[in-house]
Amino acid sequence: MGLWARLARLFGGKDPAAREAAERLLLEADFGVAATEEILDKLGRGEVSEQALERIVLEQLGPSATPLARAQRPPTVVLVFGVNGTGKTTTVAKLAHQLKKQGRSVLLAAADTFRAGATEQLETWAGRLRVPFVGANSGKGADPAAVAFDGVEAGLARGIDTVLVDTAGRLHTDERLREELRKVVRVVGKRQAGAPHESLLVLDATIGQNAVQQAREFSEAVPLTGLVITKLDSTAKGGSVVALRRAVPAPIRFLGTGEELDDLELFDPQRYAHRLVAG
């Protein structure tokens, strides 16, 4: 059931408690306090209809996503951030799959050297996708920045179009991790002009306001060019996308909608607003 179908029942009568109930409904859908207040205020001042609600939500979602940037001189370097459990490594594989379909050559670099099995997981994806892989066993030990550097170096040597770097996924509140991520950004920038050309943060839609806090923490640690919001197939709390868009200046670039390689779509705010409101 879409958002409007649930809200319309509340606005249909003259119950003075309707606004409070509507507020609760929007908060339960993870819109957050600021977005909830704005939506209800605008509905209260104007037309109360499904189309009006869709327009208000659309205003809050920001622009349509642009395709991934391309470096003037390859490789394009894309860093992917996120805490464990967000689907970060799978998202890297999905991005690689998309780029391959566009005719771009891809290399995967496993700079998440802390999570047990992360390197092996990305190496398995590289095998499935038939793309080259660089991991911590490349001679520099378990330093994430060194692996990222090796990935860019290998991309340059092999004439690769795009290097996707899967970075460490420990808690966003870990200051040592934050400094390591800053170091990864510095190191790739020294090896390739303009790198990173994209810095994407992967967030789990099912964890609501915790994802908002993660977004704020990461955006303070490293410059982000976009958000990837995953597990939208597993939640009815689609308002988290609006809350995330309001929380950080980085635009939403991709949505993860399932487990298959093709389940990653460029963010289309109009389509998302309609899906959220109309169901």
C-alpha positions as a Python dict, from the first residue, in 0.01 Angstrom:
ca = {
    (1, 'M'): (0, 0, 0),
    (2, 'G'): (135, 342, -96),
    (3, 'L'): (186, 631, 141),
    (4, 'W'): (-114, 827, 13),
    (5, 'A'): (-356, 539, 69),
    (6, 'R'): (-263, 542, 437),
    (7, 'L'): (-258, 920, 476),
    (8, 'A'): (-584, 980, 287),
    (9, 'R'): (-783, 801, 557),
    (10, 'L'): (-651, 1045, 814),
    (11, 'F'): (-717, 1357, 610),
    (12, 'G'): (-1060, 1236, 502),
    (13, 'G'): (-1234, 1322, 829),
    (14, 'K'): (-1233, 1608, 1079),
    (15, 'D'): (-1060, 1430, 1360),
    (16, 'P'): (-840, 1685, 1545),
    (17, 'A'): (-593, 1407, 1616),
    (18, 'A'): (-545, 1345, 1242),
    (19, 'R'): (-224, 1545, 1217),
    (20, 'E'): (-73, 1359, 1509),
    (21, 'A'): (-164, 1027, 1351),
    (22, 'A'): (-25, 1140, 1014),
    (23, 'E'): (295, 1251, 1184),
    (24, 'R'): (331, 912, 1347),
    (25, 'L'): (273, 736, 1014),
    (26, 'L'): (544, 940, 838),
    (27, 'L'): (790, 894, 1123),
    (28, 'E'): (728, 518, 1118),
    (29, 'A'): (808, 528, 745),
    (30, 'D'): (1145, 684, 839),
    (31, 'F'): (1097, 1029, 688),
    (32, 'G'): (1254, 1185, 999),
    (33, 'V'): (1123, 1481, 1195),
    (34, 'A'): (1224, 1763, 958),
    (35, 'A'): (1078, 1604, 643),
    (36, 'T'): (763, 1498, 829),
    (37, 'E'): (694, 1851, 954),
    (38, 'E'): (756, 2002, 611),
    (39, 'I'): (528, 1754, 434),
    (40, 'L'): (240, 1804, 678),
    (41, 'D'): (280, 2182, 684),
    (42, 'K'): (266, 2202, 304),
    (43, 'L'): (-32, 1968, 283),
    (44, 'G'): (-205, 2175, 551),
    (45, 'R'): (-154, 2499, 358),
    (46, 'G'): (-256, 2375, 15),
    (47, 'E'): (-424, 2104, -182),
    (48, 'V'): (-456, 1772, -2),
    (49, 'S'): (-427, 1507, -271),
    (50, 'E'): (-208, 1223, -391),
    (51, 'Q'): (-60, 1450, -661),
    (52, 'A'): (21, 1721, -406),
    (53, 'L'): (193, 1473, -176),
    (54, 'E'): (393, 1336, -468),
    (55, 'R'): (508, 1688, -563),
    (56, 'I'): (615, 1763, -205),
    (57, 'V'): (812, 1439, -177),
    (58, 'L'): (970, 1500, -517),
    (59, 'E'): (1092, 1845, -405),
    (60, 'Q'): (1276, 1679, -116),
    (61, 'L'): (1449, 1410, -321),
    (62, 'G'): (1683, 1632, -521),
    (63, 'P'): (1797, 1592, -881),
    (64, 'S'): (1803, 1286, -1102),
    (65, 'A'): (2121, 1083, -1081),
    (66, 'T'): (2399, 1131, -1333),
    (67, 'P'): (2608, 838, -1463),
    (68, 'L'): (2946, 776, -1304),
    (69, 'A'): (3212, 1031, -1389),
    (70, 'R'): (3492, 952, -1634),
    (71, 'A'): (3849, 1068, -1594),
    (72, 'Q'): (4006, 1255, -1885),
    (73, 'R'): (4290, 1005, -1865),
    (74, 'P'): (4197, 651, -1749),
    (75, 'P'): (4157, 495, -1512),
    (76, 'T'): (3855, 653, -1348),
    (77, 'V'): (3888, 578, -976),
    (78, 'V'): (3571, 509, -776),
    (79, 'L'): (3591, 465, -398),
    (80, 'V'): (3302, 287, -228),
    (81, 'F'): (3247, 342, 145),
    (82, 'G'): (3004, 200, 400),
    (83, 'V'): (2976, 3, 722),
    (84, 'N'): (2957, -374, 733),
    (85, 'G'): (2620, -520, 643),
    (86, 'T'): (2504, -252, 401),
    (87, 'G'): (2571, -462, 91),
    (88, 'K'): (2878, -256, 5),
    (89, 'T'): (3085, -529, -160),
    (90, 'T'): (2786, -660, -355),
    (91, 'T'): (2721, -302, -469),
    (92, 'V'): (3078, -283, -601),
    (93, 'A'): (3010, -598, -802),
    (94, 'K'): (2682, -455, -935),
    (95, 'L'): (2861, -136, -1042),
    (96, 'A'): (3126, -341, -1218),
    (97, 'H'): (2855, -538, -1397),
    (98, 'Q'): (2685, -218, -1513),
    (99, 'L'): (3010, -66, -1637),
    (100, 'K'): (3099, -382, -1827),
    (101, 'K'): (2762, -370, -2001),
    (102, 'Q'): (2851, -15, -2106),
    (103, 'G'): (3171, -145, -2265),
    (104, 'R'): (3403, -14, -1995),
    (105, 'S'): (3688, -231, -1864),
    (106, 'V'): (3691, -267, -1486),
    (107, 'L'): (3935, -367, -1212),
    (108, 'L'): (3827, -445, -854),
    (109, 'A'): (4053, -354, -560),
    (110, 'A'): (3979, -501, -215),
    (111, 'A'): (4087, -227, 28),
    (112, 'D'): (3851, -354, 298),
    (113, 'T'): (4131, -539, 475),
    (114, 'F'): (3961, -561, 815),
    (115, 'R'): (3637, -752, 765),
    (116, 'A'): (3698, -1125, 769),
    (117, 'G'): (3634, -1264, 424),
    (118, 'A'): (3591, -926, 251),
    (119, 'T'): (3889, -974, 20),
    (120, 'E'): (3781, -1327, -69),
    (121, 'Q'): (3424, -1212, -133),
    (122, 'L'): (3536, -943, -378),
    (123, 'E'): (3781, -1181, -544),
    (124, 'T'): (3495, -1427, -598),
    (125, 'W'): (3290, -1151, -759),
    (126, 'A'): (3585, -1058, -980),
    (127, 'G'): (3602, -1420, -1096),
    (128, 'R'): (3231, -1431, -1173),
    (129, 'L'): (3249, -1102, -1361),
    (130, 'R'): (3575, -1197, -1532),
    (131, 'V'): (3752, -876, -1435),
    (132, 'P'): (4102, -829, -1288),
    (133, 'F'): (4142, -812, -911),
    (134, 'V'): (4393, -661, -668),
    (135, 'G'): (4392, -756, -299),
    (136, 'A'): (4603, -732, 15),
    (137, 'N'): (4828, -1018, -93),
    (138, 'S'): (4974, -795, -368),
    (139, 'G'): (5288, -731, -165),
    (140, 'K'): (5201, -431, 51),
    (141, 'G'): (5042, -613, 345),
    (142, 'A'): (4706, -517, 494),
    (143, 'D'): (4725, -139, 453),
    (144, 'P'): (4401, -28, 281),
    (145, 'A'): (4569, 273, 120),
    (146, 'A'): (4845, 50, -20),
    (147, 'V'): (4587, -182, -177),
    (148, 'A'): (4403, 116, -327),
    (149, 'F'): (4735, 246, -463),
    (150, 'D'): (4814, -96, -613),
    (151, 'G'): (4470, -104, -773),
    (152, 'V'): (4523, 231, -944),
    (153, 'E'): (4875, 129, -1043),
    (154, 'A'): (4744, -193, -1198),
    (155, 'G'): (4472, 1, -1375),
    (156, 'L'): (4729, 234, -1528),
    (157, 'A'): (4958, -52, -1630),
    (158, 'R'): (4677, -255, -1792),
    (159, 'G'): (4496, 32, -1961),
    (160, 'I'): (4183, -26, -1748),
    (161, 'D'): (3898, 222, -1784),
    (162, 'T'): (3764, 213, -1426),
    (163, 'V'): (3907, 98, -1091),
    (164, 'L'): (3646, 24, -823),
    (165, 'V'): (3793, 31, -471),
    (166, 'D'): (3601, -146, -194),
    (167, 'T'): (3710, 33, 125),
    (168, 'A'): (3710, -75, 490),
    (169, 'G'): (3366, -117, 639),
    (170, 'R'): (3398, -86, 1012),
    (171, 'L'): (3185, 145, 1226),
    (172, 'H'): (3153, 505, 1108),
    (173, 'T'): (3228, 625, 1464),
    (174, 'D'): (3575, 468, 1460),
    (175, 'E'): (3816, 762, 1432),
    (176, 'R'): (4106, 540, 1325),
    (177, 'L'): (3898, 414, 1036),
    (178, 'R'): (3805, 768, 940),
    (179, 'E'): (4173, 860, 921),
    (180, 'E'): (4247, 549, 715),
    (181, 'L'): (3973, 648, 471),
    (182, 'R'): (4119, 997, 442),
    (183, 'K'): (4455, 834, 370),
    (184, 'V'): (4301, 623, 91),
    (185, 'V'): (4161, 942, -65),
    (186, 'R'): (4503, 1114, -44),
    (187, 'V'): (4697, 818, -182),
    (188, 'V'): (4482, 758, -491),
    (189, 'G'): (4492, 1131, -560),
    (190, 'K'): (4871, 1125, -566),
    (191, 'R'): (4881, 836, -811),
    (192, 'Q'): (4608, 948, -1051),
    (193, 'A'): (4517, 1307, -1132),
    (194, 'G'): (4172, 1403, -1006),
    (195, 'A'): (4119, 1078, -817),
    (196, 'P'): (3896, 976, -661),
    (197, 'H'): (3664, 1075, -942),
    (198, 'E'): (3371, 933, -746),
    (199, 'S'): (3329, 862, -373),
    (200, 'L'): (3010, 669, -306),
    (201, 'L'): (2862, 587, 34),
    (202, 'V'): (2649, 272, 58),
    (203, 'L'): (2365, 288, 313),
    (204, 'D'): (2108, 30, 424),
    (205, 'A'): (1749, 159, 389),
    (206, 'T'): (1620, -86, 649),
    (207, 'I'): (1801, 75, 945),
    (208, 'G'): (1621, 409, 924),
    (209, 'Q'): (1768, 699, 1119),
    (210, 'N'): (2088, 503, 1193),
    (211, 'A'): (2164, 534, 821),
    (212, 'V'): (2117, 912, 849),
    (213, 'Q'): (2374, 923, 1128),
    (214, 'Q'): (2616, 710, 924),
    (215, 'A'): (2575, 945, 628),
    (216, 'R'): (2656, 1248, 842),
    (217, 'E'): (2963, 1083, 995),
    (218, 'F'): (3107, 969, 662),
    (219, 'S'): (3039, 1301, 490),
    (220, 'E'): (3238, 1474, 764),
    (221, 'A'): (3528, 1231, 719),
    (222, 'V'): (3559, 1219, 338),
    (223, 'P'): (3420, 1419, 46),
    (224, 'L'): (3129, 1222, -101),
    (225, 'T'): (2995, 1251, -456),
    (226, 'G'): (2689, 1035, -403),
    (227, 'L'): (2483, 791, -199),
    (228, 'V'): (2384, 435, -287),
    (229, 'I'): (2081, 317, -89),
    (230, 'T'): (2039, -58, -67),
    (231, 'K'): (1781, -315, 47),
    (232, 'L'): (1483, -113, -71),
    (233, 'D'): (1323, -444, -161),
    (234, 'S'): (1330, -540, 208),
    (235, 'T'): (1159, -242, 368),
    (236, 'A'): (834, -49, 363),
    (237, 'K'): (1019, 244, 517),
    (238, 'G'): (1100, 422, 194),
    (239, 'G'): (1096, 760, 365),
    (240, 'S'): (1456, 694, 468),
    (241, 'V'): (1559, 798, 116),
    (242, 'V'): (1410, 1143, 177),
    (243, 'A'): (1571, 1166, 521),
    (244, 'L'): (1912, 1072, 379),
    (245, 'R'): (1884, 1324, 99),
    (246, 'R'): (1816, 1598, 355),
    (247, 'A'): (2093, 1485, 591),
    (248, 'V'): (2394, 1525, 361),
    (249, 'P'): (2472, 1740, 57),
    (250, 'A'): (2568, 1440, -160),
    (251, 'P'): (2299, 1340, -413),
    (252, 'I'): (2142, 995, -433),
    (253, 'R'): (2305, 816, -725),
    (254, 'F'): (2188, 454, -715),
    (255, 'L'): (1923, 237, -550),
    (256, 'G'): (1979, -128, -468),
    (257, 'T'): (1657, -326, -512),
    (258, 'G'): (1760, -691, -481),
    (259, 'E'): (2039, -947, -473),
    (260, 'E'): (2096, -997, -846),
    (261, 'L'): (2367, -816, -1040),
    (262, 'D'): (2107, -619, -1236),
    (263, 'D'): (1930, -501, -920),
    (264, 'L'): (2096, -159, -915),
    (265, 'E'): (1927, 138, -1077),
    (266, 'L'): (2018, 500, -1140),
    (267, 'F'): (1814, 713, -903),
    (268, 'D'): (1510, 868, -1072),
    (269, 'P'): (1338, 1098, -816),
    (270, 'Q'): (1013, 1122, -1012),
    (271, 'R'): (978, 746, -1038),
    (272, 'Y'): (1075, 699, -673),
    (273, 'A'): (830, 964, -548),
    (274, 'H'): (549, 801, -744),
    (275, 'R'): (639, 454, -619),
    (276, 'L'): (655, 575, -259),
    (277, 'V'): (332, 775, -265),
    (278, 'A'): (111, 567, -497),
    (279, 'G'): (251, 225, -408),
}
